[in-house]
Amino acid sequence: MKHRGILIVVSGFSGAGKGTLMKKLLETYDNYALSVSMTTRAPRQGETDGKEYFFVTKEEFLKKVSQDGLIEHAEYCENYYGTPREYVEKQLEAGKDVILEIEIQGALKVKEKFPNTLLLFVMPPNAAELERRLRGRGTEDDEVIRKRMHRAQEEAEGIEKYDFIVVNDDLERCVSQMHSMISAAHYAPGRNKEFIDEIRKELKSWS
Ligand code: 5GP
């Protein structure tokens, strides 16, 4: 049964460790493609254009929006973020499971447009650990950390809209759990409509 890939959204509070999880997931398994978003946020130290993000000006971002070049976009802590359409469509067509690492507003927009999207929410084991991880990055000042902790509080209200939570305490275990969740999701009836319809058609010929 050849599958078209499925779309997977991974959200989680800033600092929950999504980046590390995604990196390990992609290193461990070869059926995933990670979408690179476009953002108006300034690059952090060590980030390169085209790798973590496509860093653009607000004008460039809005131009892409007007060309319908983004699947979704949202504002987060005073910057714009969006998912370029072309890469996602190509990879899905090639049978890859495509991961979008995006925040909740974008996640819900994607789910609305593509109802078969699998929504995963990455959480730290507790809030103190989240703050510790944000500070540990050493790239954000107190004000940014305060904003991101506040934003986490807002985002926590939407967790039930996701299909599964992933508690990020042990990297290896988390990666293997995520892979299991995604593998199982492939077999949901809604993601196998063609196959089910085909069997139904075949069965009809018996009546
Ligand atoms: P950061 O500035 O820490 O890299 O990202 C801030 C937030 O924006 C994170 O929650 C991240 O998942 C989210 N984000 C990154 N790219 C996108 C995108 O293309 N669309 C949306 N809606 N959110 C994104």
py3Dmol code that shows the C-alpha trace and the ligand (Angstrom):
import py3Dmol

protein = """\
ATOM      1  CA  MET A   1       0.000   0.000   0.000  1.00  0.00           C
ATOM      2  CA  LYS A   2       1.944   3.070  -1.217  1.00  0.00           C
ATOM      3  CA  HIS A   3       1.287   6.115   0.924  1.00  0.00           C
ATOM      4  CA  ARG A   4       1.406   9.757   0.133  1.00  0.00           C
ATOM      5  CA  GLY A   5       3.207  11.314   3.098  1.00  0.00           C
ATOM      6  CA  ILE A   6       1.277  12.845   5.939  1.00  0.00           C
ATOM      7  CA  LEU A   7       1.527  16.332   7.299  1.00  0.00           C
ATOM      8  CA  ILE A   8       2.653  16.534  10.917  1.00  0.00           C
ATOM      9  CA  VAL A   9       2.573  19.663  13.005  1.00  0.00           C
ATOM     10  CA  VAL A  10       4.845  19.802  16.024  1.00  0.00           C
ATOM     11  CA  SER A  11       4.131  22.636  18.432  1.00  0.00           C
ATOM     12  CA  GLY A  12       5.315  23.262  21.943  1.00  0.00           C
ATOM     13  CA  PHE A  13       6.417  26.076  24.183  1.00  0.00           C
ATOM     14  CA  SER A  14       9.500  27.951  23.109  1.00  0.00           C
ATOM     15  CA  GLY A  15      12.324  26.163  24.946  1.00  0.00           C
ATOM     16  CA  ALA A  16      10.513  22.814  25.201  1.00  0.00           C
ATOM     17  CA  GLY A  17      13.283  21.258  23.108  1.00  0.00           C
ATOM     18  CA  LYS A  18      11.432  20.818  19.803  1.00  0.00           C
ATOM     19  CA  GLY A  19      14.507  21.666  17.755  1.00  0.00           C
ATOM     20  CA  THR A  20      16.658  18.974  19.389  1.00  0.00           C
ATOM     21  CA  LEU A  21      13.856  16.426  19.102  1.00  0.00           C
ATOM     22  CA  MET A  22      13.334  17.148  15.413  1.00  0.00           C
ATOM     23  CA  LYS A  23      17.041  16.928  14.673  1.00  0.00           C
ATOM     24  CA  LYS A  24      17.280  13.517  16.335  1.00  0.00           C
ATOM     25  CA  LEU A  25      14.095  12.267  14.665  1.00  0.00           C
ATOM     26  CA  LEU A  26      15.437  13.182  11.230  1.00  0.00           C
ATOM     27  CA  GLU A  27      18.832  11.628  11.964  1.00  0.00           C
ATOM     28  CA  THR A  28      17.252   8.399  13.177  1.00  0.00           C
ATOM     29  CA  TYR A  29      14.610   7.775  10.519  1.00  0.00           C
ATOM     30  CA  ASP A  30      14.696   8.535   6.818  1.00  0.00           C
ATOM     31  CA  ASN A  31      11.008   8.980   6.017  1.00  0.00           C
ATOM     32  CA  TYR A  32      10.772  12.545   7.332  1.00  0.00           C
ATOM     33  CA  ALA A  33      11.250  15.956   5.741  1.00  0.00           C
ATOM     34  CA  LEU A  34      11.391  19.088   7.864  1.00  0.00           C
ATOM     35  CA  SER A  35       9.915  22.249   6.433  1.00  0.00           C
ATOM     36  CA  VAL A  36      12.037  25.404   6.780  1.00  0.00           C
ATOM     37  CA  SER A  37       9.887  28.402   7.698  1.00  0.00           C
ATOM     38  CA  MET A  38      10.161  31.993   6.655  1.00  0.00           C
ATOM     39  CA  THR A  39      10.458  34.594   9.408  1.00  0.00           C
ATOM     40  CA  THR A  40      10.971  38.299   9.980  1.00  0.00           C
ATOM     41  CA  ARG A  41      12.762  37.580  13.285  1.00  0.00           C
ATOM     42  CA  ALA A  42      16.494  38.363  13.379  1.00  0.00           C
ATOM     43  CA  PRO A  43      18.787  35.326  13.228  1.00  0.00           C
ATOM     44  CA  ARG A  44      20.144  34.109  16.588  1.00  0.00           C
ATOM     45  CA  GLN A  45      23.837  33.510  16.911  1.00  0.00           C
ATOM     46  CA  GLY A  46      24.739  30.375  14.977  1.00  0.00           C
ATOM     47  CA  GLU A  47      21.602  30.382  12.807  1.00  0.00           C
ATOM     48  CA  THR A  48      22.065  30.452   9.038  1.00  0.00           C
ATOM     49  CA  ASP A  49      19.699  31.620   6.331  1.00  0.00           C
ATOM     50  CA  GLY A  50      17.995  28.664   4.645  1.00  0.00           C
ATOM     51  CA  LYS A  51      18.837  26.226   7.448  1.00  0.00           C
ATOM     52  CA  GLU A  52      16.889  27.126  10.586  1.00  0.00           C
ATOM     53  CA  TYR A  53      14.777  29.699   8.733  1.00  0.00           C
ATOM     54  CA  PHE A  54      14.609  31.823   5.634  1.00  0.00           C
ATOM     55  CA  PHE A  55      15.231  35.214   7.227  1.00  0.00           C
ATOM     56  CA  VAL A  56      13.409  37.964   5.362  1.00  0.00           C
ATOM     57  CA  THR A  57      12.237  41.541   5.784  1.00  0.00           C
ATOM     58  CA  LYS A  58       8.631  42.331   6.572  1.00  0.00           C
ATOM     59  CA  GLU A  59       8.132  43.515   2.974  1.00  0.00           C
ATOM     60  CA  GLU A  60       9.487  40.264   1.533  1.00  0.00           C
ATOM     61  CA  PHE A  61       7.298  38.283   3.908  1.00  0.00           C
ATOM     62  CA  LEU A  62       4.134  40.166   2.960  1.00  0.00           C
ATOM     63  CA  LYS A  63       4.958  39.756  -0.720  1.00  0.00           C
ATOM     64  CA  LYS A  64       5.152  35.978  -0.262  1.00  0.00           C
ATOM     65  CA  VAL A  65       1.777  36.068   1.520  1.00  0.00           C
ATOM     66  CA  SER A  66       0.212  38.033  -1.335  1.00  0.00           C
ATOM     67  CA  GLN A  67       1.507  35.441  -3.833  1.00  0.00           C
ATOM     68  CA  ASP A  68      -0.189  32.685  -1.816  1.00  0.00           C
ATOM     69  CA  GLY A  69       3.274  31.198  -1.317  1.00  0.00           C
ATOM     70  CA  LEU A  70       2.687  30.235   2.316  1.00  0.00           C
ATOM     71  CA  ILE A  71       0.431  27.435   3.602  1.00  0.00           C
ATOM     72  CA  GLU A  72      -0.120  29.397   6.795  1.00  0.00           C
ATOM     73  CA  HIS A  73       1.424  32.288   8.635  1.00  0.00           C
ATOM     74  CA  ALA A  74       1.114  33.817  12.068  1.00  0.00           C
ATOM     75  CA  GLU A  75       2.499  36.530  14.295  1.00  0.00           C
ATOM     76  CA  TYR A  76       4.464  35.387  17.333  1.00  0.00           C
ATOM     77  CA  CYS A  77       6.060  37.775  19.847  1.00  0.00           C
ATOM     78  CA  GLU A  78       5.986  40.655  17.328  1.00  0.00           C
ATOM     79  CA  ASN A  79       7.486  38.725  14.400  1.00  0.00           C
ATOM     80  CA  TYR A  80       5.930  36.967  11.424  1.00  0.00           C
ATOM     81  CA  TYR A  81       6.467  33.269  10.738  1.00  0.00           C
ATOM     82  CA  GLY A  82       5.121  31.208   7.820  1.00  0.00           C
ATOM     83  CA  THR A  83       5.389  27.853   6.023  1.00  0.00           C
ATOM     84  CA  PRO A  84       6.466  27.960   2.352  1.00  0.00           C
ATOM     85  CA  ARG A  85       4.046  25.917   0.245  1.00  0.00           C
ATOM     86  CA  GLU A  86       6.200  24.495  -2.540  1.00  0.00           C
ATOM     87  CA  TYR A  87       8.604  22.340  -0.483  1.00  0.00           C
ATOM     88  CA  VAL A  88       5.787  20.815   1.570  1.00  0.00           C
ATOM     89  CA  GLU A  89       3.747  19.801  -1.465  1.00  0.00           C
ATOM     90  CA  LYS A  90       6.732  18.273  -3.268  1.00  0.00           C
ATOM     91  CA  GLN A  91       7.820  16.196  -0.272  1.00  0.00           C
ATOM     92  CA  LEU A  92       4.308  14.906   0.463  1.00  0.00           C
ATOM     93  CA  GLU A  93       3.969  13.881  -3.138  1.00  0.00           C
ATOM     94  CA  ALA A  94       7.298  12.022  -2.879  1.00  0.00           C
ATOM     95  CA  GLY A  95       5.873  10.017   0.042  1.00  0.00           C
ATOM     96  CA  LYS A  96       7.745  11.790   2.834  1.00  0.00           C
ATOM     97  CA  ASP A  97       6.066  12.668   6.112  1.00  0.00           C
ATOM     98  CA  VAL A  98       6.513  16.407   6.359  1.00  0.00           C
ATOM     99  CA  ILE A  99       7.034  18.050   9.732  1.00  0.00           C
ATOM    100  CA  LEU A 100       6.065  21.640  10.387  1.00  0.00           C
ATOM    101  CA  GLU A 101       7.496  22.980  13.609  1.00  0.00           C
ATOM    102  CA  ILE A 102       5.045  25.821  14.165  1.00  0.00           C
ATOM    103  CA  GLU A 103       3.088  27.531  16.927  1.00  0.00           C
ATOM    104  CA  ILE A 104      -0.536  26.948  17.781  1.00  0.00           C
ATOM    105  CA  GLN A 105      -2.328  29.561  15.629  1.00  0.00           C
ATOM    106  CA  GLY A 106      -0.563  28.212  12.539  1.00  0.00           C
ATOM    107  CA  ALA A 107      -1.191  24.626  13.657  1.00  0.00           C
ATOM    108  CA  LEU A 108      -4.939  25.177  13.825  1.00  0.00           C
ATOM    109  CA  LYS A 109      -4.981  26.895  10.420  1.00  0.00           C
ATOM    110  CA  VAL A 110      -3.152  23.933   8.876  1.00  0.00           C
ATOM    111  CA  LYS A 111      -5.591  21.482  10.496  1.00  0.00           C
ATOM    112  CA  GLU A 112      -8.517  23.449   9.084  1.00  0.00           C
ATOM    113  CA  LYS A 113      -7.075  23.420   5.563  1.00  0.00           C
ATOM    114  CA  PHE A 114      -5.772  19.839   5.750  1.00  0.00           C
ATOM    115  CA  PRO A 115      -7.943  17.884   8.214  1.00  0.00           C
ATOM    116  CA  ASN A 116      -5.707  14.806   8.090  1.00  0.00           C
ATOM    117  CA  THR A 117      -2.817  16.674   9.662  1.00  0.00           C
ATOM    118  CA  LEU A 118      -1.431  15.018  12.781  1.00  0.00           C
ATOM    119  CA  LEU A 119      -0.955  17.488  15.635  1.00  0.00           C
ATOM    120  CA  LEU A 120       1.722  16.806  18.262  1.00  0.00           C
ATOM    121  CA  PHE A 121       2.450  19.028  21.252  1.00  0.00           C
ATOM    122  CA  VAL A 122       5.866  18.894  22.937  1.00  0.00           C
ATOM    123  CA  MET A 123       5.918  19.754  26.645  1.00  0.00           C
ATOM    124  CA  PRO A 124       8.712  20.086  29.169  1.00  0.00           C
ATOM    125  CA  PRO A 125       8.363  17.950  32.339  1.00  0.00           C
ATOM    126  CA  ASN A 126       7.481  21.149  34.307  1.00  0.00           C
ATOM    127  CA  ALA A 127       7.445  24.977  33.993  1.00  0.00           C
ATOM    128  CA  ALA A 128      10.665  25.565  35.969  1.00  0.00           C
ATOM    129  CA  GLU A 129      12.501  23.328  33.521  1.00  0.00           C
ATOM    130  CA  LEU A 130      11.112  25.415  30.650  1.00  0.00           C
ATOM    131  CA  GLU A 131      12.527  28.628  32.117  1.00  0.00           C
ATOM    132  CA  ARG A 132      15.829  26.890  32.814  1.00  0.00           C
ATOM    133  CA  ARG A 133      16.077  25.757  29.187  1.00  0.00           C
ATOM    134  CA  LEU A 134      15.193  29.219  27.860  1.00  0.00           C
ATOM    135  CA  ARG A 135      17.871  30.841  30.049  1.00  0.00           C
ATOM    136  CA  GLY A 136      20.336  28.085  29.206  1.00  0.00           C
ATOM    137  CA  ARG A 137      20.222  29.070  25.547  1.00  0.00           C
ATOM    138  CA  GLY A 138      21.924  32.291  26.578  1.00  0.00           C
ATOM    139  CA  THR A 139      20.618  34.027  23.483  1.00  0.00           C
ATOM    140  CA  GLU A 140      17.587  35.784  24.935  1.00  0.00           C
ATOM    141  CA  ASP A 141      17.351  38.636  27.416  1.00  0.00           C
ATOM    142  CA  ASP A 142      15.020  38.774  30.457  1.00  0.00           C
ATOM    143  CA  GLU A 143      12.288  40.626  28.597  1.00  0.00           C
ATOM    144  CA  VAL A 144      12.176  38.074  25.784  1.00  0.00           C
ATOM    145  CA  ILE A 145      12.139  35.220  28.320  1.00  0.00           C
ATOM    146  CA  ARG A 146       9.269  36.871  30.187  1.00  0.00           C
ATOM    147  CA  LYS A 147       7.297  37.247  26.925  1.00  0.00           C
ATOM    148  CA  ARG A 148       7.930  33.640  25.963  1.00  0.00           C
ATOM    149  CA  MET A 149       6.888  32.293  29.395  1.00  0.00           C
ATOM    150  CA  HIS A 150       3.715  34.377  29.127  1.00  0.00           C
ATOM    151  CA  ARG A 151       3.092  33.073  25.644  1.00  0.00           C
ATOM    152  CA  ALA A 152       3.568  29.504  26.952  1.00  0.00           C
ATOM    153  CA  GLN A 153       0.785  30.148  29.454  1.00  0.00           C
ATOM    154  CA  GLU A 154      -1.541  31.178  26.600  1.00  0.00           C
ATOM    155  CA  GLU A 155      -0.520  28.256  24.408  1.00  0.00           C
ATOM    156  CA  ALA A 156      -1.114  25.781  27.248  1.00  0.00           C
ATOM    157  CA  GLU A 157      -4.840  26.567  26.935  1.00  0.00           C
ATOM    158  CA  GLY A 158      -4.941  24.983  23.482  1.00  0.00           C
ATOM    159  CA  ILE A 159      -3.205  21.658  24.172  1.00  0.00           C
ATOM    160  CA  GLU A 160      -6.408  19.589  24.012  1.00  0.00           C
ATOM    161  CA  LYS A 161      -6.757  20.521  20.339  1.00  0.00           C
ATOM    162  CA  TYR A 162      -3.721  18.338  19.590  1.00  0.00           C
ATOM    163  CA  ASP A 163      -3.795  14.586  18.902  1.00  0.00           C
ATOM    164  CA  PHE A 164      -0.926  13.646  21.236  1.00  0.00           C
ATOM    165  CA  ILE A 165       1.392  15.214  23.779  1.00  0.00           C
ATOM    166  CA  VAL A 166       5.093  14.392  23.896  1.00  0.00           C
ATOM    167  CA  VAL A 167       6.750  14.980  27.273  1.00  0.00           C
ATOM    168  CA  ASN A 168      10.341  15.852  26.577  1.00  0.00           C
ATOM    169  CA  ASP A 169      12.327  14.407  29.470  1.00  0.00           C
ATOM    170  CA  ASP A 170      14.443  11.757  27.773  1.00  0.00           C
ATOM    171  CA  LEU A 171      15.510  12.485  24.189  1.00  0.00           C
ATOM    172  CA  GLU A 172      15.850   8.909  22.881  1.00  0.00           C
ATOM    173  CA  ARG A 173      12.572   7.768  24.391  1.00  0.00           C
ATOM    174  CA  CYS A 174      10.745  10.839  23.084  1.00  0.00           C
ATOM    175  CA  VAL A 175      12.022  10.380  19.556  1.00  0.00           C
ATOM    176  CA  SER A 176      11.005   6.751  19.490  1.00  0.00           C
ATOM    177  CA  GLN A 177       7.584   7.638  20.959  1.00  0.00           C
ATOM    178  CA  MET A 178       7.010  10.305  18.315  1.00  0.00           C
ATOM    179  CA  HIS A 179       7.936   7.899  15.558  1.00  0.00           C
ATOM    180  CA  SER A 180       5.429   5.358  16.966  1.00  0.00           C
ATOM    181  CA  MET A 181       2.669   7.974  17.130  1.00  0.00           C
ATOM    182  CA  ILE A 182       3.291   8.965  13.515  1.00  0.00           C
ATOM    183  CA  SER A 183       3.531   5.363  12.318  1.00  0.00           C
ATOM    184  CA  ALA A 184       0.193   4.558  13.974  1.00  0.00           C
ATOM    185  CA  ALA A 185      -1.415   7.690  12.517  1.00  0.00           C
ATOM    186  CA  HIS A 186      -0.776   6.365   9.004  1.00  0.00           C
ATOM    187  CA  TYR A 187      -3.386   3.675   9.651  1.00  0.00           C
ATOM    188  CA  ALA A 188      -6.261   5.952  10.685  1.00  0.00           C
ATOM    189  CA  PRO A 189      -9.223   5.394   8.320  1.00  0.00           C
ATOM    190  CA  GLY A 190      -9.290   9.085   7.364  1.00  0.00           C
ATOM    191  CA  ARG A 191      -5.766   8.779   5.973  1.00  0.00           C
ATOM    192  CA  ASN A 192      -6.610   5.676   3.909  1.00  0.00           C
ATOM    193  CA  LYS A 193      -9.739   6.771   2.140  1.00  0.00           C
ATOM    194  CA  GLU A 194      -8.697   5.556  -1.303  1.00  0.00           C
ATOM    195  CA  PHE A 195      -7.801   2.100  -0.040  1.00  0.00           C
ATOM    196  CA  ILE A 196     -11.044   1.788   1.922  1.00  0.00           C
ATOM    197  CA  ASP A 197     -13.153   3.008  -1.010  1.00  0.00           C
ATOM    198  CA  GLU A 198     -11.448   0.507  -3.291  1.00  0.00           C
ATOM    199  CA  ILE A 199     -12.260  -2.427  -0.981  1.00  0.00           C
ATOM    200  CA  ARG A 200     -15.843  -1.189  -0.675  1.00  0.00           C
ATOM    201  CA  LYS A 201     -16.119  -1.135  -4.453  1.00  0.00           C
ATOM    202  CA  GLU A 202     -14.699  -4.641  -4.710  1.00  0.00           C
ATOM    203  CA  LEU A 203     -17.081  -5.927  -2.052  1.00  0.00           C
ATOM    204  CA  LYS A 204     -20.059  -4.465  -3.884  1.00  0.00           C
ATOM    205  CA  SER A 205     -19.402  -6.749  -6.821  1.00  0.00           C
ATOM    206  CA  TRP A 206     -20.242  -9.690  -4.513  1.00  0.00           C
ATOM    207  CA  SER A 207     -23.736  -8.524  -3.708  1.00  0.00           C
TER     208      SER A 207
END
"""
ligand_1 = """\
24
5GP
P 11.558 30.893 17.418
O 11.619 32.389 17.300
O 11.819 30.430 18.834
O 12.444 30.200 16.419
O 10.076 30.449 17.067
C 9.007 31.009 17.748
C 7.758 30.205 17.502
O 7.355 30.315 16.139
C 7.923 28.706 17.792
O 6.776 28.280 18.526
C 7.946 28.084 16.421
O 7.445 26.768 16.425
C 7.007 29.027 15.665
N 7.176 28.966 14.214
C 8.293 28.714 13.509
N 8.046 28.705 12.197
C 6.724 28.921 12.049
C 5.843 29.007 10.907
O 6.219 28.846 9.751
N 4.536 29.272 11.168
C 4.060 29.436 12.430
N 2.750 29.659 12.564
N 4.852 29.357 13.513
C 6.174 29.105 13.338
"""
view = py3Dmol.view(width=600, height=400)
view.addModel(protein, "pdb")
view.setStyle({"model": 0}, {"cartoon": {"style": "trace"}})
view.addModel(ligand_1, "xyz")
view.setStyle({"model": 1}, {"stick": {}})
view.zoomTo()
view.show()
